[in-house]
């Protein structure tokens, strides 16, 4: 091919015949190409032997197709001739030949197995050393279209490890990179083809493209929201191995491993998991990215007594949704304890992530905080958590944040007014920094609600929507996310409600209070059949002497945005054991069962914050970077 590109007529004829649907090059035509000055002057000894071995075979047997030269028998003969006729050159390359099945096929592998990644040998597909070249009617532009399909969710552990922090940002695009047969462009950015994000099966998304512009070598390149790319094919690199190196579904060209279209069993329809030979997610694949871990006990106050969270690839992948603050004294925490808002203190690192736990209870002029630390042991990979300390911040109108205080006639003193009692609207990390050390009360952090992502899962982004202009309506949905701003997987199950506030005349003297978001279980609601791509229902529940709740529905609008509306409101009378913190915790109960069966109903407070009943004044939610199978149901 190199000689053909220089204009050598004999070589050009051989290349053109290789493309043809009819005969292959004859003995005379191959001999003429072999005798050309380009081959004589430009090819190495082993390259010449390779060409001559093929020519001799065709001239001796009358074989007139290239198929035989792709066989194991031919590869063995070629190796013998190289060793006999090119002793010096072969002595160098022979150092790269371990004794294995592949060596019988003439496959040269580097002596160091670590230089090529995780497998010791490469076995070519169908035992062919070289892939079949495309026929004339299989060339790009004239061939029948191929539909490519790529799964990105069920990546192997090897691919997750190779990508490293690439996966910390959401995948924004996938491309087919290509080198078409005879083309001078080798996998360039200008020739890559952008794929379309689609739902491949319920809750499992990937990429697809139907095109006739790929005919030879190709691979998949992913791009994340920071513009970083991860290519599954390419040159072997000891520091950063190639995902497909030594995989049977890839072809080896020297130090490069690529996919080849003519190797596919059905070139019209090609499906793979990114970076792997599986054609779809394995039947036994388990996605636990957003499965809640067991609720923890009390978080220790000393690092030496830290609570184990099990193995984790990265401290930043432990994703805390809420926690309980608890005290044995109501002088420290009203009602002794309650679920609280949790937010990251900083961006963290692989081995450490700090979090702020914060609450505004009936003592409405302060925010009570605790800091907890998730650490990861560099050697064992074990994650642990402990409480660092507590602090208290007094809310003020001169603190550099929006705040309105109010002295309600019936309330306990001056403090936050209505929507300004929502802790999620305040900059807790800077409030922590500006507060005196150990200024908080002696309250305990316990009962963490958390998930544990694995490497390869992008951590979710967190949002807070405050409905300052009016409480959530039951008739007109309120927008949570604008169209075109929340990624390619238009699936409302990616929107994971965590916390919110309940407000209205029946809540804390017309002031808002912190509430938990719990998925509604369709088993207990006759008008709800369960979460779908376009609809999911949630319970917004607070503990205020007893459980108060509003059921809401989050939907995908006709414009592709995310919206929420109220459905109904109820309360459940409960008794609490002052010595048992779990009795104060909504997550310790089957709230769907309790609330749906409760005969106590309330009106939906909407619009004005002084409206009668219960109303939702804010929602804090996380947005999964991509749809995950673990988000399909109510729980997993």
C-alpha positions in Angstrom: 0.0 0.0 0.0 2.8 2.4 0.8 4.4 1.8 -2.6 1.0 2.2 -4.3 0.6 5.6 -2.7 4.0 6.6 -4.3 2.6 5.9 -7.7 4.2 2.6 -8.3 2.0 1.0 -11.0 2.6 -2.6 -10.2 1.9 -2.1 -6.5 -1.2 0.0 -7.3 -2.6 -2.8 -9.4 -2.2 -5.3 -6.5 -3.9 -2.9 -4.1 -6.8 -2.3 -6.5 -7.3 -6.1 -7.1 -7.3 -6.7 -3.3 -10.4 -4.4 -3.2 -12.1 -6.2 -6.1 -15.1 -8.6 -5.7 -13.7 -10.9 -8.4 -10.2 -12.4 -8.7 -7.2 -11.6 -6.6 -3.8 -10.7 -7.9 -2.1 -13.4 -10.0 1.4 -14.7 -9.7 2.8 -12.5 -12.4 1.1 -9.4 -11.0 2.5 -10.0 -7.5 5.9 -10.8 -8.8 6.0 -7.5 -10.8 5.1 -5.6 -7.6 7.7 -7.5 -5.6 10.4 -6.6 -8.2 9.5 -2.8 -8.1 12.2 -0.4 -7.1 10.0 0.8 -4.2 9.9 -2.6 -2.6 13.6 -3.3 -3.2 14.8 0.0 -1.7 12.1 0.7 0.9 11.2 -2.6 2.6 13.0 -4.3 5.4 14.2 -7.9 5.0 11.3 -9.3 7.0 8.8 -7.2 5.0 10.2 -8.6 1.8 10.1 -12.1 3.1 6.5 -11.7 4.1 5.6 -10.5 0.6 7.7 -13.1 -1.2 6.3 -16.0 1.0 2.8 -15.0 -0.2 3.9 -14.7 -3.9 5.6 -18.1 -3.8 2.5 -19.7 -2.3 0.3 -18.3 -5.1 2.8 -19.1 -7.8 3.2 -22.7 -6.6 -0.4 -23.5 -5.9 -2.4 -21.3 -8.2 -4.1 -19.9 -5.1 -5.6 -16.6 -6.4 -7.3 -15.2 -3.3 -5.9 -13.5 -0.2 -7.9 -15.7 2.2 -5.1 -18.3 2.6 -2.6 -15.6 3.7 -4.9 -15.0 6.7 -4.6 -18.6 7.9 -2.6 -20.0 10.8 -0.8 -22.3 8.3 0.5 -19.4 6.3 1.5 -17.5 9.5 3.7 -20.5 10.6 5.4 -20.8 7.2 6.0 -17.0 7.3 7.7 -17.2 10.7 10.0 -20.0 9.5 11.0 -18.1 6.4 11.7 -14.9 8.4 13.9 -16.9 10.8 15.9 -18.6 8.0 16.3 -15.6 5.6 16.5 -12.6 8.0 18.5 -14.0 11.0 19.8 -10.7 12.3 16.4 -8.9 12.2 14.6 -11.9 13.4 16.9 -12.2 16.4 15.8 -8.8 17.6 12.1 -9.5 17.1 12.3 -13.0 18.5 13.0 -11.6 21.9 9.4 -10.4 21.8 8.1 -13.9 21.1 7.0 -15.8 24.2 6.0 -19.4 23.9 2.2 -19.5 23.7 -0.6 -20.4 21.3 -0.4 -17.0 19.7 3.3 -17.5 18.8 2.3 -20.3 16.5 0.3 -17.8 14.6 3.2 -15.4 14.2 1.9 -12.9 16.7 4.7 -10.9 18.3 4.1 -9.8 21.9 6.3 -7.6 24.1 8.4 -9.5 26.5 7.0 -7.5 29.5 3.4 -8.5 30.1 2.8 -5.3 32.1 3.6 -3.2 29.1 0.5 -4.5 27.4 -1.9 -4.5 30.3 -3.7 -7.3 32.0 -3.6 -10.2 29.6 -0.5 -12.2 28.9 -1.3 -13.1 25.3 -3.4 -11.9 22.4 -5.4 -14.4 20.4 -6.6 -13.1 17.0 -10.2 -13.4 16.1 -11.0 -16.6 14.2 -7.3 -17.4 14.4 -6.6 -15.0 11.6 -3.4 -13.0 12.0 -4.7 -10.3 9.7 -8.3 -9.2 9.2 -10.0 -9.5 5.8 -9.7 -6.3 3.8 -12.9 -4.8 2.6 -14.2 -5.7 -0.9 -14.9 -2.9 -3.4 -18.6 -2.8 -2.4 -17.7 -2.7 1.3 -15.8 0.6 1.1 -16.9 3.8 2.9 -19.5 5.7 0.9 -20.7 2.8 -1.2 -21.2 0.1 1.4 -24.5 -0.8 3.1 -24.9 1.2 6.3 -23.7 -0.2 9.7 -25.6 0.5 12.9 -23.2 0.9 15.8 -24.4 0.5 19.4 -22.3 1.2 22.5 -23.2 0.5 26.1 -21.5 2.8 28.6 -23.2 1.9 31.9 -21.9 -1.6 32.5 -18.2 -0.9 32.1 -15.7 -3.4 33.4 -13.6 -2.7 36.5 -10.5 -2.6 34.3 -12.1 0.2 32.1 -13.2 2.1 35.2 -9.7 2.0 36.7 -8.1 3.0 33.4 -10.4 6.1 33.2 -9.7 7.2 36.7 -11.0 10.7 37.4 -12.2 11.0 33.8 -15.4 9.4 35.2 -15.9 12.2 37.8 -17.6 14.3 35.1 -20.7 13.2 33.2 -20.2 11.8 29.7 -21.3 14.5 27.2 -20.5 12.8 23.9 -19.4 9.6 22.2 -17.6 9.4 18.8 -16.6 6.7 16.3 -12.9 7.3 15.5 -11.8 5.6 12.3 -9.1 4.8 9.8 -10.8 3.7 6.6 -8.9 1.3 4.3 -6.3 3.0 2.3 -7.0 6.4 3.8 -4.2 8.7 5.1 -6.2 9.9 8.1 -5.6 7.7 11.2 -8.4 8.3 13.7 -8.2 12.1 13.5 -10.6 14.4 15.3 -11.8 15.9 12.0 -13.0 12.5 10.8 -14.6 11.2 13.9 -18.4 10.6 13.8 -20.6 11.8 16.7 -23.1 9.2 18.0 -26.6 9.8 19.4 -27.5 9.1 23.0 -30.5 6.7 23.2 -32.3 4.4 25.6 -31.2 0.9 24.7 -33.5 -0.8 27.2 -35.5 0.4 30.2 -33.2 2.6 32.3 -30.1 1.6 30.3 -28.8 4.3 28.0 -25.9 4.3 25.5 -25.0 5.6 22.1 -25.9 4.6 18.5 -25.1 5.7 15.0 -26.1 4.3 11.6 -23.6 5.2 8.9 -21.8 3.8 5.8 -18.7 5.9 6.4 -16.7 3.3 8.3 -15.1 0.3 6.5 -11.9 -0.8 8.3 -10.3 0.2 11.7 -12.4 2.0 14.3 -13.0 2.5 18.0 -15.0 4.5 20.4 -14.0 7.8 22.1 -15.9 9.2 25.0 -15.9 12.9 26.0 -16.9 14.2 29.4 -18.4 17.6 30.4 -14.9 19.0 31.0 -13.9 18.2 27.4 -11.5 15.4 28.4 -11.5 12.3 26.2 -11.1 8.6 26.8 -10.2 6.3 23.8 -10.7 2.6 24.0 -8.3 1.8 21.3 -4.8 2.9 20.3 -1.1 2.5 21.1 0.0 0.3 24.0 1.4 2.5 26.8 2.9 1.0 29.9 1.8 4.0 32.0 -1.8 4.2 30.7 -2.8 0.9 29.0 -5.3 0.7 26.2 -8.7 -0.7 27.2 -8.9 -3.1 24.3 -5.3 -4.3 24.3 -5.0 -8.1 24.0 -8.8 -8.4 23.7 -9.9 -11.0 21.1 -12.3 -8.5 19.5 -9.5 -6.1 18.7 -6.8 -6.4 16.1 -3.1 -5.9 16.8 -1.1 -3.8 14.4 2.4 -3.6 16.0 1.9 -1.6 19.2 -1.7 -0.6 18.3 -5.0 -2.4 19.1 -8.1 -1.4 17.2 -11.5 -2.8 16.3 -11.9 -3.8 12.6 -15.3 -3.8 10.9 -14.5 -6.7 8.5 -13.9 -8.9 11.6 -17.5 -8.5 12.8 -19.9 -11.5 12.4 -22.6 -9.1 11.1 -21.0 -5.9 9.8 -24.5 -4.3 9.4 -25.1 -4.3 13.1 -22.3 -3.9 15.7 -22.9 -3.7 19.4 -20.3 -3.5 22.2 -19.8 -2.4 25.8 -17.3 0.4 25.8 -13.8 -0.9 26.2 -14.8 -4.5 26.2 -15.8 -7.4 23.9 -19.2 -8.0 25.5 -21.9 -7.1 23.0 -24.4 -5.9 25.6 -24.6 -5.6 29.4 -24.2 -9.0 30.9 -27.3 -10.6 32.2 -25.9 -10.8 35.7 -24.7 -7.2 35.8 -25.7 -5.5 39.0 -25.8 -1.7 39.2 -25.8 -0.5 42.8 -24.7 3.1 42.2 -27.8 4.6 43.8 -28.8 1.8 46.1 -29.0 3.1 49.7 -26.5 1.6 52.0 -27.7 0.4 55.5 -28.4 3.3 57.9 -25.4 3.8 60.1 -25.3 3.9 63.9 -23.7 6.8 65.9 -20.8 8.4 64.2 -17.7 8.3 66.5 -16.1 11.6 67.6 -12.4 10.4 67.3 -10.5 9.2 64.2 -9.2 6.2 66.1 -12.7 5.0 66.6 -13.9 5.9 63.1 -16.8 3.8 61.7 -16.0 1.6 58.7 -17.9 2.2 55.5 -16.3 -0.8 53.7 -14.1 -0.6 50.6 -14.4 2.5 48.5 -12.3 3.5 45.4 -12.5 7.2 46.3 -13.7 9.1 49.4 -15.6 11.5 47.1 -17.8 8.6 45.9 -19.4 8.2 49.3 -22.5 10.3 48.7 -24.3 11.4 51.9 -28.0 12.4 51.5 -28.9 13.2 55.1 -28.1 12.6 58.7 -29.6 12.9 62.1 -28.5 15.3 64.8 -29.4 14.1 68.3 -29.1 15.3 71.8 -30.5 14.0 75.1 -31.5 17.5 76.0 -34.2 19.6 74.3 -32.2 22.7 75.3 -29.6 21.6 72.8 -31.9 20.4 70.0 -35.7 20.9 70.0 -37.5 17.6 70.0 -34.0 16.2 70.8 -33.3 15.2 67.2 -34.3 15.3 63.6 -33.1 14.6 60.0 -30.8 17.4 58.7 -29.4 18.9 55.5 -25.9 17.7 54.5 -23.6 19.3 52.0 -19.9 18.9 51.0 -17.5 21.2 52.8 -15.1 21.3 49.8 -14.2 19.4 46.6 -12.3 16.8 48.6 -9.6 14.4 47.4 -9.3 10.7 46.7 -8.6 9.9 50.3 -10.7 12.6 52.1 -14.0 14.3 51.8 -15.5 16.5 54.6 -19.2 17.2 55.0 -21.3 19.8 56.9 -24.5 18.7 58.7 -26.8 21.6 59.4 -30.2 22.2 60.9 -32.4 25.1 61.9 -34.9 23.9 64.4 -37.4 25.9 66.6 -34.5 28.0 67.7 -34.8 29.9 64.5 -32.0 32.5 64.8 -29.1 29.9 64.6 -27.9 27.2 62.3 -26.5 24.2 64.3 -23.8 22.4 62.5 -21.4 19.4 62.7 -18.6 18.4 60.4 -18.0 14.8 59.5 -15.0 13.4 57.6 -15.0 10.5 55.2 -11.4 9.1 54.8 -10.0 6.3 52.7 -7.0 4.2 53.6 -4.5 4.4 50.7 -3.3 0.8 51.2 -6.5 -1.1 52.1 -9.1 1.1 50.3 -11.3 1.0 53.4 -13.5 4.0 53.9 -14.2 5.4 57.4 -16.2 8.2 58.9 -16.1 10.2 62.1 -17.3 13.5 63.6 -14.7 16.3 63.7 -16.7 18.8 65.8 -19.7 21.0 66.2 -20.3 24.8 65.6 -23.2 27.2 65.7 -23.8 30.2 63.4 -26.1 33.1 64.4 -28.2 34.3 61.4 -27.9 38.0 60.7 -29.1 40.4 58.0 -25.5 41.7 57.6 -23.9 38.3 57.0 -23.5 38.6 53.2 -26.4 36.3 52.4 -30.0 37.0 51.8 -31.9 36.7 55.1 -35.1 38.0 56.6 -35.9 37.7 60.3 -39.3 37.7 61.9 -40.8 37.9 65.3 -44.1 36.0 64.9 -46.5 36.8 67.8 -46.9 33.1 68.6 -43.3 31.9 67.9 -40.4 31.5 70.2 -38.6 34.8 69.7 -37.0 36.4 66.7 -35.6 34.2 64.0 -35.7 33.2 60.3 -38.9 34.0 58.4 -40.7 31.4 56.4 -38.5 30.4 53.4 -35.4 31.8 55.2 -35.6 28.9 57.6 -34.4 26.6 54.8 -30.8 25.7 55.7 -30.1 24.6 52.2 -30.1 28.2 50.9 -27.2 29.2 53.1 -23.4 28.9 52.5 -22.7 26.3 55.3 -19.0 25.9 54.5 -18.3 29.6 54.9 -20.6 29.7 58.0 -18.6 26.9 59.5 -15.3 28.7 58.8 -16.6 31.9 60.4 -18.0 30.3 63.5 -16.0 29.6 66.7 -14.5 26.1 67.1 -16.6 23.9 69.3 -19.3 26.5 69.6 -22.0 24.1 68.8 -23.8 22.0 71.4 -23.1 18.5 72.4 -25.1 16.9 69.7 -24.4 13.6 68.1 -24.3 12.7 64.4 -26.0 9.4 63.6 -28.0 7.4 61.2 -26.3 8.5 57.9 -28.4 8.0 54.8 -25.8 7.4 52.0 -25.0 5.7 48.8 -21.6 4.4 47.6 -20.7 4.9 44.0 -18.0 2.9 42.4 -15.2 4.2 40.2 -16.7 4.9 36.8 -19.8 6.5 38.3 -19.9 10.3 38.0 -20.9 11.8 41.3 -24.3 13.6 41.1 -24.7 17.3 41.1 -26.8 18.9 43.9 -29.4 21.6 43.4 -31.8 23.5 45.7 -35.0 25.1 44.3 -36.5 27.6 46.6 -40.1 28.6 45.8 -39.9 32.1 47.2 -42.7 33.5 45.0 -45.2 30.9 46.3 -45.5 27.4 47.7 -45.6 24.5 45.3 -49.0 24.4 43.5 -51.2 21.4 43.1 -52.6 22.6 39.7 -49.7 24.4 37.9 -46.4 22.5 38.0 -43.3 24.5 39.1 -40.1 24.2 37.1 -37.1 22.5 38.8 -34.8 22.2 35.8 -35.1 24.1 32.5 -35.2 22.3 29.2 -31.8 21.5 27.7 -29.9 22.0 31.0 -30.0 18.5 32.6 -28.2 16.2 30.1 -29.1 13.8 27.3 -30.9 11.1 29.4 -34.4 12.7 29.5 -35.5 10.5 32.4 -37.0 12.0 35.5 -35.8 9.1 37.6 -32.3 10.8 37.4 -33.8 13.5 39.7 -33.2 12.2 43.2 -35.1 14.3 45.8 -33.2 14.4 49.1 -34.7 17.0 51.3 -37.0 20.0 51.3 -39.1 22.3 53.5 -42.7 22.1 54.6 -44.4 25.5 55.2 -47.8 26.9 55.8 -50.0 28.0 58.7 -49.8 24.5 60.3 -46.0 24.4 60.3 -44.0 26.1 63.1 -46.2 29.2 63.4 -46.2 29.8 59.7 -42.4 29.2 59.3 -40.8 26.5 57.2 -39.1 23.4 58.7 -36.7 20.9 57.3 -38.3 17.7 55.7 -37.0 14.5 54.1 -37.9 13.3 50.6 -38.9 9.7 50.5 -39.9 7.8 47.2 -43.6 7.0 47.3 -44.2 3.2 47.2 -47.0 2.4 44.6 -48.0 -0.6 46.7 -49.7 1.8 49.1 -51.2 4.3 46.6 -54.0 3.2 44.3 -53.6 6.2 42.0 -49.8 5.6 41.4 -48.3 2.7 39.5 -44.7 3.5 40.1 -41.8 5.5 38.6 -41.4 5.9 34.8 -39.2 7.9 32.6 -41.6 10.8 32.8 -43.1 10.6 36.3 -42.1 9.8 39.9 -43.9 10.6 43.2 -42.3 11.5 46.5 -43.3 12.1 50.1 -42.0 15.3 51.7 -42.1 14.4 55.4 -41.1 16.2 58.6 -41.2 15.3 62.2 -42.9 18.1 64.1 -44.4 16.4 67.2 -45.8 13.9 64.7 -45.2 13.2 61.0 -46.5 15.8 58.6 -46.4 15.0 54.9 -47.2 16.3 51.4 -47.1 13.9 48.4 -45.7 15.5 45.3 -45.2 14.4 41.7 -42.0 15.2 39.6 -42.5 15.0 35.8 -40.9 15.7 32.5 -42.8 18.5 30.8 -43.7 18.7 27.1 -40.8 21.1 26.7 -38.3 18.6 28.2 -37.9 20.5 31.5 -38.4 19.0 35.0 -41.5 20.1 37.0 -43.1 19.4 40.4 -46.6 19.7 41.8 -48.4 18.9 45.0 -50.9 16.0 45.1 -52.2 15.7 48.7 -51.3 16.2 52.4 -51.7 14.1 55.5 -50.3 13.6 59.0 -49.6 10.6 61.2 -49.9 10.8 65.0 -46.9 9.1 66.5 -45.5 8.7 70.0 -41.7 9.1 70.5 -39.3 7.5 72.9 -36.9 10.1 74.2 -34.3 7.4 74.7 -34.6 5.9 71.2 -33.4 8.3 68.4 -34.9 6.0 65.7 -38.4 6.9 66.8 -37.7 10.5 65.7 -36.4 9.4 62.2 -38.8 9.3 59.2 -36.5 6.8 57.5 -37.1 4.2 60.3 -40.7 3.8 59.1 -42.5 2.7 56.0 -44.0 6.1 55.5 -45.9 5.2 52.4 -47.8 2.6 54.3 -48.4 4.8 57.4 -49.4 8.0 55.5 -51.6 6.3 52.9 -53.5 4.5 55.7 -53.8 7.6 57.9 -57.3 9.1 58.1 -55.9 12.5 59.1 -55.8 14.7 56.0 -54.8 18.3 55.5 -55.2 20.9 52.8 -52.3 21.7 50.5 -50.9 25.1 51.3 -50.0 26.8 48.0 -49.1 30.3 47.0 -48.9 32.3 50.2 -46.6 31.0 53.0 -49.4 31.7 55.5 -51.9 29.5 53.6 -53.8 26.8 55.5 -52.3 23.3 55.5 -49.0 22.0 54.5 -47.0 23.4 51.5 -43.6 22.7 50.0 -41.3 25.8 50.0 -38.1 24.2 48.7 -36.6 21.0 47.3 -33.0 19.9 47.4 -32.3 17.2 44.9 -29.4 15.4 43.2 -29.1 14.9 39.5 -27.5 11.7 38.4 -24.9 12.3 35.7 -26.6 9.6 33.6 -29.5 7.3 34.0 -28.6 4.2 36.0 -30.4 0.9 36.3 -30.4 1.3 40.1 -32.7 4.3 39.7 -35.4 2.4 37.8 -37.6 1.4 40.7 -38.6 2.8 44.1 -35.6 1.2 45.7 -32.9 -1.4 44.8 
